[in-house]
C-alpha cells in the first residue's frame, strides 16, 4: 500500500492484480486473499491488522467483509484526524481583541452632534465588524 493512499484505490489495485493472476489459472482461497490483503497494508493499519488477525478466523473471514471493515476504519480515522487538526488550529489562533464603546448617561444628547473622536471610534468599530463578519 502506498503512503496516504485511499483504501478504495488499494482495493482496486489488489483486485486488478488478483484478477490478472486468475487469468493465468492461479487459484486462491478466500483465506489466502485475506492474508495477502492484510499483509499489503501499510504500518498505519497495524492496529487494525492485529485486531483482525487475533479476533477473526482468517480462513472463514470473507474478503468483502474485510473491505467493509477497512473502509469503515479509514472513514472513522479520517474524522478523528480532522477533529484533531481543527482543535490544533483553534489553539494556534491568537486571542481576538474586543472593542467596547463608551456609554453615557446623558439622556438629552443627540446622536447627530457626535464629536470627531466619537465618529472615529464608530468608523473603527464598523471596520472591525465588517472584517469579523467577512472572516466567518
Helices and strands as residue ranges (DSSP letters): H 7-22, H 30-39, G 43-45, H 46-55, H 63-92, H 116-134
